[in-house]
């Protein structure tokens, strides 16, 4: 018995109790203060059914801070959500065939912007396609466009490039060169688009062929947009959706917690950077 206990790293008395059936079943651990946060967690899960326990924790703590209350640990939120069957179901996916080992994230804002497109179908068959520009550091969606039953054109891409520069710098040219990472789609590789990008102070960069992971930040936003907004919202027709997209992106910029931003939203992260600059 001693050798077995030492091998397992447990006390001999524990093994003897188990052998004779004298161990007490473990009870579910809970705190008396849990009752105060359970309704809050339930309301958040109802409002954001695609959020896991870490993002729910970030949103909950944001509410608690605003009310001057003590924050809660993510492990506690996990325990409460598990006890009330509020956790997301686990999804298992195969590792992608093409692995990108390059560095996409940068050390500060306005060093690299990424752009990509999205597409989804409304209930009446209308197809909404769009494109956006996202900062590779702070993850804010700076500019976007969407069209109905048509493709994103080079003109649309040039419009969001100009809008992004104007929003970030209040002028028509970036103060220093910014890399513009995109795929090899025709609106991006068009000669007019590349010339216009350079006039704005943007340096066009393209992902390798058959390597969408190289633009992983854009791909992650598209996944978030579809999971957290498109799939949980009624989409009767394109006109309804076009009125919703702006609100989705504002909600993402203001509220969506990112693990890479220490569970802060893009604009929370930007505000924190500005305060410490």
C-alpha positions, 0 to 999 in steps of 0.5 A, a space after each residue: 500500500 505504501 508503494 502505491 501511495 508514493 507512486 500516486 502521490 497521495 496519503 495511505 489513509 486516503 487509499 484505505 478509506 477508498 478501499 473500504 468505501 469510507 470516502 465522502 462524496 464531494 459536494 458542489 462548492 458554492 459561495 453565499 455571494 453567488 446569488 447576487 451575480 447569478 441573475 447578472 450572468 444569466 442576463 448576459 448569457 441571454 443577451 450574448 449567447 455566443 460568448 464563453 465564460 471568459 468574455 462573460 466575465 469581462 462584460 460582467 466585471 465591466 458592469 461591476 466596475 461601473 457600479 463600484 462593486 468588487 469584481 469576480 474571478 473567471 473561475 468563479 464565473 465558470 463554476 456558476 455557468 457550469 452549475 446552471 448549464 450556461 456554458 457553450 458546447 465544446 467544438 472540435 475542429 481539425 487543424 488547418 492544412 496550411 499553417 502560417 508561421 508569420 507574425 501578423 500582430 504588431 507592437 502599436 496601432 497604425 503600423 499594419 492594417 488588415 482588410 478582408 471581405 464577408 458574405 451572408 445570405 438573408 432569409 429572402 435570398 438577398 446576398 450581402 457582401 462587405 469589406 472592412 479595415 481592422 487595425 492589427 494591434 488594437 483590433 478596431 474596425 476603422 471603416 467598412 462597406 456593404 453591398 447587396 446582390 453585388 460584389 465589392 469593387 475596387 472603388 469600394 475598397 478605395 473608399 474604405 481606405 480613404 475613410 480609414 485614413 481620415 478617421 485615424 488621422 483627420 487628413 488625407 494621408 497617413 503621417 507614416 507608412 502603414 502596411 495594408 495586408 489583404 488577400 489576392 482578390 481583384 479589388 485589392 490587387 487592381 492597379 488603381 487600388 494600389 496606386 491610390 493606397 500609396 497616395 494615402 501612405 499605405 503600403 499594399 501587402 498580400 497574403 501568400 496564395 492558399 494561405 488565408 491564415 496569413 490574414 488571421 486577424 481579418 479572418 477572426 473578425 469575420 468569424 466573430 461577426 457571423 457567430 456573435 451577430 449574424 447567426 443570432 439575429 433575424 435577417 428577413 431582407 437586405 435592407 434590414 441587414 444594412 441597417 443592422 451592420 453599423 450597430 454590430 460593428 459599433 458594438 464590436 468596437 465598444 464591447 467585444 472582449 479580446 483575449 489578445 487585449 487582456 479581455 478589453 474591447 478595442 476602444 477600451 484598449 485604445 483608451 487605456 493606451 492613450 491614457 498611458 501615452 
